[in-house]
């Protein structure tokens, strides 16, 4: 049975499915259509496409054809392409670059319809809500359009209005995408590794979030708060303010920001802006988002970046954002510093940490690939390479060796490609590595902070306490199961002396660990409280306590190593 029949039974969008097939045939994807449909249907569809259209399509590369297919099929597929462009781990790099070019410009909806959406969502007339409402949008896309309005207090606002019915269209398209993905998984075994169904599920989650303007307003507010809280002297970023009283699921009200598009070099020059200074400010503000805040703008193309009259960089459109865990920020820092130092072992360790210690089948092969990567990297000189280049070149190694790094790794890489391109256009001679290096060093330094040591030790003690609290109950349950005959215990007295030795050794180490943890916490408390006397603003007692703790810890490590040797001796005597 063809997919056409299944679609006809399940959904109303038969005509939409036919349209998808026609567009695929038009751009030369006959093989794909043949997997989806029986031969008779395929021949019929083929005849529906003018021969001239099919000939015209041959002048494009296969990557360009994929982009054109998405553009022709409309908002759902445009968004799918844009999201897929953030996954260089799943699609070829050339395709990601092509999908970044997707155009989403459509005619605006009728004036009356835009007003109707606003009045329905805000439950009042436009005249009562605003002092002035511009009926002509200054930006229009397939999912929404943006109008200028003036509040009764004189504030100018950018009002983003969602197109009515767009959610229903997207949901129907997703249903068809699920059906296509299901058939492809069954009929093309090689495609299963790409998890088409999983891709559609991830897309569904992302697009439904983007359709909820409340979610976007939270992103804007979070970004805005990060900037406001940052009191450093080199804070050159801005974000619009959210007007919550005019924001709903389908309406987003933001402060109207007036400035110059960042890639308009001639206008920047006319306004006496130094493009080199703007480039530095952009780079610093973006690296702050990644390494200081752990929350970054994931679509920083020139259309989303304005230079304000005071020279600050204003970010726009917060539908696509990236988040990084504090732990991963530290690992990123260690990774890049290890690359600059040609330290293959530390590079591998950082990648393992990012992948949550995924099992590596062939560690020597990974070492070889990383070594080759480092040597090639150094031939070109580290200072002439951008971070994005490093991440993208690492991508193939990561995938080849089955390292399951978080998705934000690739979102991070893709975003850096974009931001570094903008920076390079502003100042081709800027060494971006010199700007990012202090951020990397600070990220790594955080992991050696005595206070962090104390916090980790305290958490470990807390977790151990919870475990000891649950242990008696778990032990009782085990004993009950043994008594009921649910568990068979077979004890063989063989080599019990080494086991006793090991238990004694482990007990001593646990006690020592508790003592060390207590000392670390005590030292941290001295430092935090600023107990006098002080040296360089740091408590001397805290420093001395920490030094003593490190000496004891060193002794414990030596004891552990000695214990391991003794255990080996017991086992082999």
BELLIN-V745397 format. One record per pair of residues at least 12 apart in sequence whose C-alpha atoms are under 10 Angstrom apart, sorted by sequence separation. I is the first residue (numbers start at 0). J is the second residue. D is the distance in whole Angstrom. If there is no record, write none. Layout:
BEGIN
I_J_D, I_J_D
END
This chain:
BEGIN
20_32_6, 29_41_8, 32_44_9, 68_80_10, 69_81_10, 83_95_7, 84_96_7, 133_145_10, 134_146_7, 135_147_8, 145_157_6, 146_158_5, 147_159_9, 183_195_8, 184_196_8, 226_238_8, 240_252_9, 241_253_5, 242_254_7, 262_274_10, 302_314_9, 303_315_5, 304_316_9, 333_345_8, 334_346_5, 337_349_9, 376_388_10, 419_431_8, 525_537_9, 526_538_5, 529_541_8, 3_16_8, 19_32_10, 20_33_10, 32_45_10, 82_95_9, 84_97_8, 85_98_9, 133_146_6, 134_147_8, 145_158_5, 146_159_7, 181_194_10, 182_195_10, 183_196_9, 223_236_9, 225_238_10, 239_252_10, 240_253_6, 241_254_6, 261_274_9, 301_314_10, 302_315_8, 303_316_6, 333_346_8, 334_347_9, 376_389_8, 525_538_6, 526_539_8, 528_541_9, 2_16_9, 3_17_8, 66_80_7, 80_94_10, 81_95_8, 84_98_6, 85_99_9, 132_146_7, 133_147_6, 134_148_9, 144_158_8, 145_159_4, 146_160_8, 180_194_9, 181_195_8, 182_196_10, 223_237_7, 224_238_9, 239_253_6, 240_254_5, 285_299_9, 300_314_10, 301_315_10, 302_316_9, 303_317_9, 334_348_8, 335_349_9, 394_408_9, 524_538_10, 525_539_9, 526_540_8, 527_541_9, 20_35_9, 65_80_9, 66_81_10, 80_95_8, 83_98_8, 84_99_6, 132_147_6, 133_148_6, 144_159_6, 145_160_6, 180_195_5, 181_196_7, 222_237_9, 223_238_5, 238_253_9, 239_254_5, 240_255_9, 299_314_8, 300_315_10, 333_348_9, 334_349_5, 347_362_9, 394_409_8, 523_538_10, 525_540_7, 526_541_5, 20_36_9, 29_45_9, 81_97_10, 82_98_9, 83_99_9, 84_100_10, 131_147_8, 132_148_5, 133_149_9, 143_159_7, 144_160_5, 145_161_9, 179_195_9, 180_196_6, 222_238_7, 223_239_7, 224_240_10, 238_254_9, 239_255_7, 240_256_9, 261_277_8, 298_314_10, 299_315_8, 330_346_10, 333_349_7, 334_350_7, 373_389_10, 376_392_9, 522_538_9, 525_541_5, 526_542_8, 24_41_9, 80_97_9, 81_98_6, 82_99_9, 84_101_10, 131_148_5, 132_149_7, 143_160_5, 144_161_7, 179_196_9, 180_197_9, 221_238_10, 222_239_9, 223_240_7, 239_256_7, 261_278_9, 298_315_9, 299_316_9, 332_349_9, 333_350_10, 372_389_9, 391_408_10, 522_539_10, 524_541_8, 525_542_8, 80_98_6, 81_99_6, 114_132_9, 130_148_8, 131_149_5, 132_150_9, 142_160_9, 143_161_4, 144_162_7, 177_195_8, 178_196_9, 180_198_9, 220_238_9, 223_241_9, 238_256_9, 296_314_8, 298_316_8, 299_317_10, 330_348_9, 331_349_8, 334_352_10, 347_365_8, 390_408_8, 391_409_8, 394_412_9, 522_540_7, 523_541_7, 526_544_10, 25_44_10, 79_98_9, 80_99_8, 81_100_9, 129_148_7, 130_149_5, 131_150_7, 142_161_6, 143_162_5, 176_195_9, 177_196_6, 180_199_8, 219_238_7, 220_239_9, 237_256_10, 296_315_9, 297_316_10, 298_317_8, 330_349_6, 331_350_9, 334_353_10, 347_366_7, 390_409_8, 521_540_10, 522_541_4, 523_542_9, 525_544_9, 526_545_10, 21_41_10, 24_44_8, 25_45_8, 78_98_10, 80_100_10, 81_101_7, 114_134_8, 128_148_10, 129_149_6, 130_150_5, 131_151_8, 137_157_9, 139_159_9, 141_161_9, 142_162_6, 143_163_9, 176_196_9, 177_197_9, 179_199_10, 219_239_7, 220_240_7, 261_281_10, 296_316_9, 297_317_8, 298_318_9, 299_319_10, 329_349_9, 330_350_8, 346_366_9, 372_392_8, 373_393_10, 521_541_8, 522_542_7, 525_545_10, 20_41_9, 24_45_7, 77_98_9, 80_101_8, 81_102_10, 113_134_8, 128_149_9, 129_150_5, 130_151_5, 136_157_10, 138_159_9, 139_160_10, 140_161_10, 141_162_8, 142_163_9, 177_198_9, 219_240_8, 220_241_7, 296_317_7, 297_318_9, 298_319_6, 299_320_10, 330_351_10, 331_352_10, 372_393_8, 390_411_9, 391_412_7, 520_541_10, 522_543_8, 523_544_9, 22_44_10, 24_46_10, 25_47_9, 26_48_10, 113_135_10, 128_150_7, 129_151_6, 130_152_8, 131_153_9, 136_158_9, 140_162_9, 142_164_10, 143_165_9, 176_198_10, 177_199_6, 219_241_7, 220_242_10, 295_317_10, 296_318_9, 297_319_5, 298_320_7, 327_349_9, 330_352_7, 331_353_8, 343_365_10, 344_366_8, 347_369_8, 387_409_10, 390_412_6, 391_413_8, 519_541_9, 522_544_5, 523_545_8, 21_44_6, 24_47_9, 25_48_6, 78_101_9, 110_133_9, 111_134_8, 113_136_9, 125_148_10, 127_150_10, 128_151_8, 129_152_9, 130_153_8, 136_159_9, 139_162_10, 142_165_6, 176_199_7, 177_200_8, 220_243_10, 281_304_9, 296_319_7, 297_320_5, 298_321_9, 330_353_7, 343_366_7, 346_369_8, 389_412_9, 390_413_9, 518_541_10, 521_544_8, 522_545_6, 20_44_8, 21_45_8, 24_48_7, 25_49_8, 77_101_7, 110_134_6, 127_151_9, 129_153_9, 130_154_10, 131_155_9, 132_156_10, 136_160_10, 141_165_8, 142_166_9, 176_200_10, 216_240_9, 217_241_9, 295_319_9, 296_320_5, 297_321_6, 343_367_9, 346_370_10, 369_393_8, 372_396_9, 387_411_8, 388_412_8, 520_544_10, 521_545_9, 522_546_9, 20_45_9, 21_46_10, 25_50_9, 76_101_10, 77_102_8, 78_103_9, 109_134_9, 110_135_7, 129_154_10, 130_155_10, 133_158_10, 174_199_9, 216_241_7, 281_306_10, 295_320_6, 296_321_6, 297_322_9, 327_352_8, 328_353_10, 343_368_10, 344_369_9, 368_393_10, 387_412_5, 388_413_10, 390_415_9, 391_416_9, 519_544_8, 520_545_9, 522_547_10, 18_44_10, 21_47_8, 22_48_9, 25_51_10, 26_52_8, 27_53_7, 77_103_7, 109_135_9, 110_136_9, 132_158_9, 173_199_7, 177_203_10, 216_242_9, 217_243_10, 294_320_7, 295_321_5, 296_322_9, 326_352_9, 327_353_7, 343_369_6, 344_370_9, 386_412_8, 387_413_7, 390_416_10, 518_544_7, 519_545_6, 522_548_9, 17_44_8, 21_48_7, 25_52_7, 26_53_6, 27_54_9, 108_135_10, 129_156_10, 142_169_10, 173_200_9, 176_203_10, 216_243_8, 284_311_10, 285_312_10, 294_321_6, 295_322_6, 326_353_9, 327_354_10, 342_369_10, 343_370_6, 346_373_10, 368_395_10, 369_396_8, 387_414_8, 388_415_9, 518_545_7, 519_546_10, 24_52_10, 25_53_5, 26_54_9, 66_94_8, 70_98_10, 74_102_10, 107_135_8, 108_136_9, 284_312_8, 293_321_8, 294_322_5, 295_323_8, 341_369_10, 342_370_9, 343_371_10, 368_396_7, 369_397_10, 387_415_5, 388_416_8, 519_547_10, 24_53_8, 25_54_9, 26_55_9, 27_56_7, 62_91_9, 65_94_8, 66_95_10, 69_98_9, 73_102_10, 74_103_7, 107_136_7, 173_202_9, 174_203_10, 277_306_8, 293_322_6, 294_323_6, 341_370_8, 343_372_10, 386_415_7, 387_416_5, 518_547_9, 519_548_7, 25_55_9, 26_56_5, 27_57_8, 63_93_10, 67_97_10, 73_103_8, 74_104_10, 107_137_9, 113_143_10, 173_203_7, 213_243_9, 216_246_8, 280_310_9, 281_311_9, 292_322_9, 293_323_5, 294_324_9, 343_373_8, 385_415_9, 386_416_8, 387_417_9, 515_545_10, 518_548_6, 519_549_9, 22_53_10, 25_56_7, 26_57_7, 62_93_7, 63_94_8, 66_97_7, 67_98_9, 70_101_7, 71_102_10, 74_105_10, 107_138_8, 108_139_9, 113_144_9, 216_247_9, 280_311_8, 281_312_7, 292_323_9, 293_324_7, 338_369_9, 341_372_10, 342_373_8, 365_396_8, 368_399_10, 385_416_8, 387_418_9, 388_419_10, 517_548_9, 518_549_10, 2_34_9, 3_35_8, 4_36_10, 25_57_10, 62_94_5, 65_97_9, 66_98_6, 69_101_8, 70_102_7, 73_105_10, 106_138_10, 107_139_6, 108_140_10, 113_145_10, 216_248_10, 280_312_7, 281_313_10, 289_321_9, 292_324_10, 293_325_7, 338_370_10, 341_373_6, 365_397_9, 368_400_10, 387_419_8, 515_547_9, 516_548_9, 1_34_9, 2_35_6, 3_36_7, 26_59_9, 28_61_9, 61_94_9, 62_95_9, 64_97_10, 65_98_8, 66_99_9, 67_100_10, 69_102_9, 70_103_7, 105_138_10, 106_139_7, 107_140_8, 108_141_10, 113_146_9, 170_203_8, 173_206_10, 213_246_7, 214_247_10, 215_248_9, 277_310_7, 288_321_10, 289_322_8, 290_323_9, 292_325_9, 293_326_10, 340_373_9, 341_374_8, 386_419_9, 515_548_6, 518_551_10, 1_35_7, 2_36_6, 3_37_9, 27_61_9, 62_96_9, 63_97_6, 66_100_8, 67_101_8, 70_104_10, 104_138_9, 105_139_6, 106_140_8, 107_141_9, 169_203_9, 212_246_7, 213_247_6, 214_248_8, 216_250_10, 219_253_9, 272_306_9, 276_310_9, 277_311_8, 278_312_10, 288_322_10, 289_323_7, 291_325_9, 293_327_9, 338_372_9, 339_373_8, 365_399_9, 385_419_7, 514_548_9, 515_549_8, 0_35_10, 1_36_5, 2_37_9, 26_61_9, 62_97_6, 63_98_8, 66_101_6, 67_102_9, 104_139_6, 105_140_5, 106_141_8, 108_143_9, 212_247_6, 213_248_5, 216_251_7, 277_312_8, 288_323_10, 290_325_9, 293_328_7, 338_373_7, 341_376_9, 365_400_7, 385_420_10, 0_36_9, 1_37_6, 28_64_9, 62_98_8, 66_102_9, 103_139_8, 104_140_5, 105_141_6, 107_143_9, 108_144_8, 170_206_10, 211_247_8, 212_248_5, 213_249_8, 215_251_8, 216_252_8, 272_308_9, 289_325_10, 292_328_10, 337_373_10, 338_374_10, 341_377_8, 364_400_9, 515_551_7, 516_552_10, 0_37_8, 1_38_10, 3_40_9, 26_63_10, 27_64_8, 28_65_9, 63_100_10, 103_140_5, 104_141_7, 105_142_9, 107_144_7, 169_206_9, 170_207_9, 211_248_5, 212_249_6, 213_250_8, 214_251_10, 216_253_8, 272_309_10, 273_310_9, 290_327_10, 291_328_9, 339_376_9, 340_377_10, 514_551_9, 515_552_7, 26_64_6, 27_65_10, 63_101_10, 102_140_9, 103_141_6, 104_142_10, 105_143_10, 106_144_10, 107_145_9, 169_207_9, 210_248_8, 211_249_7, 212_250_6, 213_251_7, 262_300_9, 263_301_9, 270_308_9, 272_310_7, 290_328_6, 338_376_9, 339_377_8, 362_400_9, 514_552_10, 1_40_9, 25_64_10, 26_65_8, 102_141_10, 103_142_9, 105_144_10, 209_248_10, 210_249_7, 211_250_9, 212_251_6, 261_300_9, 262_301_6, 267_306_8, 289_328_8, 290_329_8, 338_377_9, 361_400_8, 512_551_10, 28_68_10, 120_160_10, 166_206_9, 211_251_9, 212_252_9, 261_301_6, 262_302_8, 360_400_8, 511_551_9, 512_552_8, 515_555_9, 23_64_9, 26_67_8, 117_158_9, 166_207_8, 169_210_10, 260_301_7, 261_302_8, 290_331_9, 339_380_9, 340_381_10, 359_400_7, 360_401_9, 511_552_8, 23_65_9, 26_68_7, 117_159_10, 235_277_9, 260_302_7, 261_303_9, 262_304_9, 263_305_10, 289_331_10, 290_332_8, 339_381_7, 358_400_9, 359_401_7, 25_68_9, 117_160_7, 260_303_8, 261_304_6, 262_305_9, 263_306_10, 267_310_10, 338_381_9, 339_382_9, 350_393_10, 354_397_9, 357_400_10, 358_401_8, 359_402_8, 512_555_8, 23_67_10, 24_68_10, 116_160_7, 117_161_9, 166_210_7, 235_279_10, 236_280_8, 260_304_6, 261_305_5, 262_306_9, 357_401_8, 358_402_8, 511_555_7, 22_67_9, 23_68_7, 116_161_8, 165_210_9, 166_211_10, 235_280_6, 236_281_8, 259_304_8, 260_305_5, 261_306_6, 357_402_6, 358_403_10, 383_428_10, 385_430_9, 386_431_9, 22_68_6, 23_69_10, 113_159_10, 114_160_9, 116_162_8, 234_280_8, 235_281_8, 258_304_9, 259_305_5, 260_306_6, 261_307_9, 351_397_10, 356_402_8, 357_403_7, 383_429_10, 384_430_9, 385_431_7, 386_432_8, 22_69_9, 113_160_7, 116_163_7, 233_280_8, 236_283_9, 237_284_9, 258_305_5, 259_306_5, 260_307_9, 350_397_8, 354_401_9, 355_402_9, 356_403_9, 357_404_9, 383_430_7, 384_431_9, 385_432_7, 508_555_7, 113_161_8, 115_163_10, 235_283_8, 236_284_6, 257_305_8, 258_306_5, 259_307_7, 354_402_6, 355_403_8, 356_404_10, 382_430_7, 383_431_9, 384_432_8, 507_555_10, 508_556_9, 19_68_9, 22_71_8, 23_72_10, 113_162_8, 161_210_8, 234_283_8, 235_284_6, 236_285_9, 256_305_8, 257_306_9, 258_307_5, 259_308_8, 353_402_9, 354_403_5, 355_404_8, 382_431_8, 383_432_8, 386_435_9, 19_69_10, 22_72_8, 112_162_9, 113_163_9, 161_211_9, 233_283_8, 234_284_7, 235_285_10, 256_306_10, 257_307_7, 258_308_6, 352_402_10, 353_403_8, 354_404_4, 355_405_9, 382_432_6, 385_435_10, 508_558_9, 112_163_8, 161_212_9, 233_284_8, 236_287_10, 256_307_8, 257_308_8, 258_309_9, 259_310_10, 261_312_8, 335_386_8, 338_389_9, 351_402_7, 353_404_5, 354_405_7, 381_432_8, 382_433_8, 507_558_10, 508_559_8, 19_71_9, 160_212_9, 236_288_10, 258_310_9, 260_312_10, 261_313_9, 350_402_8, 351_403_9, 352_404_9, 353_405_7, 460_512_10, 507_559_10, 18_71_10, 19_72_7, 159_212_9, 234_287_9, 258_311_10, 259_312_10, 260_313_10, 350_403_9, 351_404_8, 460_513_8, 18_72_8, 108_162_8, 258_312_9, 259_313_10, 335_389_9, 350_404_8, 459_513_10, 504_558_9, 505_559_9, 107_162_9, 108_163_9, 258_313_8, 335_390_9, 353_408_9, 504_559_8, 257_313_9, 456_512_9, 457_513_10, 460_516_8, 15_72_9, 256_313_8, 456_513_9, 459_516_9, 460_517_9, 505_562_9, 226_284_9, 229_287_10, 256_314_9, 458_516_10, 504_562_7, 256_315_9, 456_515_9, 457_516_7, 504_563_10, 456_516_5, 457_517_8, 226_287_10, 455_516_9, 456_517_8, 501_562_8, 225_287_10, 226_288_9, 229_291_10, 253_315_10, 454_516_10, 456_518_10, 457_519_9, 500_562_9, 501_563_9, 504_566_10, 78_141_10, 225_288_8, 229_292_10, 453_516_7, 456_519_7, 457_520_7, 77_141_9, 78_142_10, 452_516_9, 453_517_9, 455_519_10, 456_520_7, 501_565_9, 453_518_9, 454_519_9, 455_520_9, 500_565_9, 501_566_7, 74_140_9, 75_141_9, 222_288_9, 225_291_9, 226_292_9, 453_519_5, 454_520_7, 500_566_8, 74_141_5, 75_142_9, 142_209_10, 143_210_9, 225_292_7, 237_304_10, 452_519_7, 453_520_5, 73_141_7, 74_142_7, 142_210_8, 225_293_10, 237_305_9, 451_519_10, 452_520_8, 453_521_8, 497_565_9, 498_566_9, 501_569_10, 73_142_10, 225_294_9, 237_306_10, 450_519_9, 451_520_10, 453_522_8, 454_523_9, 497_566_6, 500_569_9, 222_292_9, 236_306_9, 237_307_9, 449_519_8, 450_520_8, 452_522_10, 453_523_6, 496_566_10, 497_567_9, 236_307_10, 449_520_9, 452_523_8, 453_524_8, 497_568_9, 498_569_9, 222_294_7, 450_522_9, 451_523_9, 497_569_6, 498_570_9, 221_294_8, 222_295_8, 449_522_8, 450_523_5, 496_569_8, 497_570_7, 222_296_8, 235_309_9, 236_310_9, 237_311_7, 238_312_9, 239_313_8, 449_523_6, 450_524_8, 496_570_9, 235_310_8, 236_311_6, 237_312_6, 238_313_6, 239_314_8, 448_523_10, 449_524_10, 494_569_9, 218_294_9, 235_311_5, 236_312_5, 237_313_4, 238_314_6, 239_315_8, 450_526_8, 494_570_8, 218_295_10, 219_296_10, 234_311_8, 235_312_6, 236_313_6, 237_314_6, 238_315_7, 239_316_10, 331_408_9, 449_526_8, 450_527_8, 218_296_9, 234_312_10, 235_313_9, 236_314_8, 237_315_9, 238_316_10, 327_405_9, 449_527_10, 238_317_10, 327_407_10, 327_408_9, 157_239_10, 323_405_9, 156_239_10, 323_406_10, 324_407_10, 156_240_9, 157_241_10, 158_242_10, 322_406_10, 323_407_7, 156_241_9, 157_242_10, 321_406_10, 322_407_7, 323_408_9, 156_242_8, 160_246_10, 163_249_9, 321_407_6, 322_408_10, 158_245_9, 159_246_9, 160_247_10, 161_248_9, 162_249_8, 320_407_10, 321_408_9, 158_246_9, 160_248_10, 161_249_5, 162_250_10, 322_410_9, 323_411_9, 156_245_10, 160_249_6, 161_250_7, 321_410_7, 322_411_9, 75_165_9, 159_249_8, 160_250_5, 161_251_9, 320_410_9, 321_411_7, 74_165_9, 75_166_10, 78_169_10, 159_250_6, 160_251_7, 223_314_10, 319_410_10, 320_411_10, 158_250_7, 159_251_5, 160_252_9, 222_314_9, 449_541_10, 75_168_8, 76_169_9, 158_251_6, 159_252_6, 321_414_9, 449_542_9, 74_168_9, 75_169_5, 79_173_10, 157_251_8, 158_252_5, 159_253_8, 320_414_10, 74_169_8, 75_170_9, 156_251_10, 157_252_6, 158_253_7, 219_314_10, 222_317_9, 73_169_10, 75_171_10, 76_172_8, 156_252_6, 157_253_5, 158_254_9, 219_315_9, 449_545_8, 75_172_7, 76_173_9, 156_253_6, 157_254_6, 158_255_9, 219_316_8, 220_317_10, 74_172_10, 75_173_8, 155_253_9, 156_254_5, 157_255_5, 218_316_10, 219_317_6, 222_320_9, 73_172_10, 155_254_6, 156_255_5, 157_256_8, 218_317_6, 219_318_9, 72_172_10, 76_176_10, 154_254_8, 155_255_6, 156_256_8, 217_317_9, 218_318_8, 336_436_8, 75_176_10, 154_255_8, 155_256_9, 215_316_9, 216_317_8, 218_319_9, 219_320_10, 335_436_9, 155_257_10, 215_317_6, 216_318_9, 218_320_7, 89_192_10, 90_193_9, 214_317_9, 215_318_6, 218_321_10, 332_435_10, 336_439_7, 89_193_7, 148_252_9, 214_318_8, 215_319_8, 332_436_9, 335_439_7, 336_440_8, 88_193_10, 89_194_10, 145_250_10, 147_252_10, 212_317_10, 215_320_9, 332_437_10, 334_439_9, 335_440_10, 143_249_9, 145_251_9, 146_252_10, 148_254_10, 149_255_9, 212_318_8, 332_438_8, 333_439_7, 143_250_9, 145_252_9, 147_254_10, 148_255_9, 211_318_9, 332_439_4, 333_440_8, 336_443_9, 147_255_8, 209_317_9, 210_318_9, 331_439_8, 332_440_7, 89_198_10, 146_255_10, 209_318_6, 330_439_10, 332_441_8, 333_442_8, 334_443_10, 208_318_8, 209_319_8, 297_407_10, 329_439_8, 332_442_6, 333_443_6, 208_319_10, 328_439_9, 329_440_9, 331_442_8, 332_443_6, 333_444_10, 206_318_9, 298_410_9, 329_441_9, 330_442_8, 331_443_9, 332_444_9, 205_318_9, 297_410_7, 329_442_5, 330_443_8, 333_446_10, 205_319_9, 297_411_7, 300_414_9, 328_442_7, 329_443_5, 83_198_9, 295_410_10, 296_411_9, 297_412_10, 298_413_9, 299_414_7, 327_442_10, 328_443_8, 329_444_8, 82_198_10, 295_411_9, 297_413_8, 298_414_6, 299_415_9, 300_416_10, 301_417_9, 326_442_9, 329_445_7, 330_446_9, 128_245_9, 297_414_5, 298_415_10, 299_416_10, 300_417_6, 301_418_9, 304_421_10, 325_442_9, 328_445_10, 329_446_7, 296_414_8, 297_415_9, 299_417_6, 300_418_7, 79_198_9, 82_201_9, 83_202_9, 295_414_9, 298_417_8, 299_418_6, 301_420_10, 326_445_10, 79_199_9, 82_202_7, 297_417_9, 298_418_9, 299_419_10, 300_420_9, 301_421_7, 325_445_10, 326_446_9, 297_418_10, 300_421_7, 79_201_10, 80_202_10, 289_411_8, 299_421_9, 79_202_6, 82_205_8, 121_244_9, 78_202_8, 79_203_9, 82_206_9, 121_245_7, 120_245_9, 121_246_8, 79_205_9, 120_246_9, 121_247_8, 75_202_10, 78_205_9, 79_206_8, 120_247_7, 75_203_10, 78_206_7, 117_245_9, 120_248_8, 121_249_10, 117_246_10, 120_249_7, 121_250_8, 285_414_10, 286_415_9, 117_247_10, 119_249_10, 120_250_7, 285_415_9, 75_206_8, 78_209_10, 117_249_8, 286_418_10, 116_249_8, 117_250_7, 282_415_10, 285_418_8, 116_250_8, 285_419_10, 282_418_8, 281_418_8, 282_419_8, 281_419_9, 282_421_9, 278_418_10, 281_421_9, 282_422_7, 278_419_9, 281_422_7, 280_422_9, 35_178_10, 278_421_8, 279_422_8, 35_179_7, 278_422_5, 281_425_10, 34_179_10, 35_180_10, 277_422_8, 278_423_8, 290_435_9, 36_182_10, 278_424_8, 279_425_9, 35_182_7, 275_422_9, 278_425_6, 279_426_8, 282_429_10, 291_438_8, 34_182_8, 35_183_7, 274_422_9, 275_423_10, 277_425_7, 278_426_6, 283_431_9, 286_434_8, 287_435_9, 290_438_6, 34_183_7, 275_424_10, 276_425_9, 277_426_9, 278_427_9, 282_431_7, 286_435_7, 289_438_9, 290_439_8, 274_424_9, 275_425_6, 276_426_9, 279_429_8, 282_432_10, 285_435_10, 286_436_10, 291_441_9, 34_185_10, 35_186_9, 274_425_5, 275_426_5, 278_429_8, 279_430_10, 283_434_7, 287_438_8, 290_441_9, 291_442_8, 31_183_9, 34_186_7, 273_425_9, 274_426_7, 275_427_9, 279_431_8, 282_434_7, 283_435_8, 286_438_7, 290_442_7, 15_168_10, 19_172_10, 34_187_8, 273_426_10, 275_428_9, 278_431_10, 282_435_8, 286_439_9, 275_429_8, 280_434_10, 279_434_8, 283_438_9, 12_168_10, 15_171_9, 16_172_9, 19_175_9, 31_187_10, 15_172_8, 19_176_10, 12_171_7, 16_175_7, 262_421_7, 11_171_8, 12_172_8, 15_175_8, 16_176_9, 261_421_8, 262_422_9, 264_424_9, 10_171_8, 261_422_10, 264_425_8, 12_174_9, 13_175_9, 262_424_8, 263_425_10, 12_175_8, 16_179_9, 261_424_10, 262_425_7, 10_174_8, 261_425_8, 9_174_9, 10_175_8, 9_175_10, 6_174_9, 6_175_7, 9_178_10, 5_175_10, 6_178_7, 2_175_10, 5_178_8, 6_179_9, 3_178_10, 2_178_8, 3_179_10, 2_179_8, 2_181_10, 2_182_7, 1_182_9, 99_298_10, 99_300_10, 85_297_9, 85_298_9, 81_298_10, 82_319_9, 92_391_8, 88_391_9, 87_391_8, 88_394_7, 87_394_8, 88_395_8, 87_395_9, 88_397_9, 89_398_9, 88_398_7, 99_413_10, 88_404_10, 96_413_9, 88_406_9, 95_413_9, 99_417_10, 86_406_8, 88_408_10, 89_409_10, 96_416_10, 85_406_9, 86_407_9, 88_409_7, 92_413_10, 96_417_10, 85_407_9, 86_408_9, 87_409_6, 88_410_10, 85_408_10, 86_409_6, 87_410_9, 85_409_7, 86_410_7, 84_409_10, 85_410_5, 87_412_9, 84_410_9, 85_411_9, 86_412_9, 87_413_8, 85_412_8, 86_413_8, 82_410_10, 85_413_6, 84_413_8, 85_414_8
END
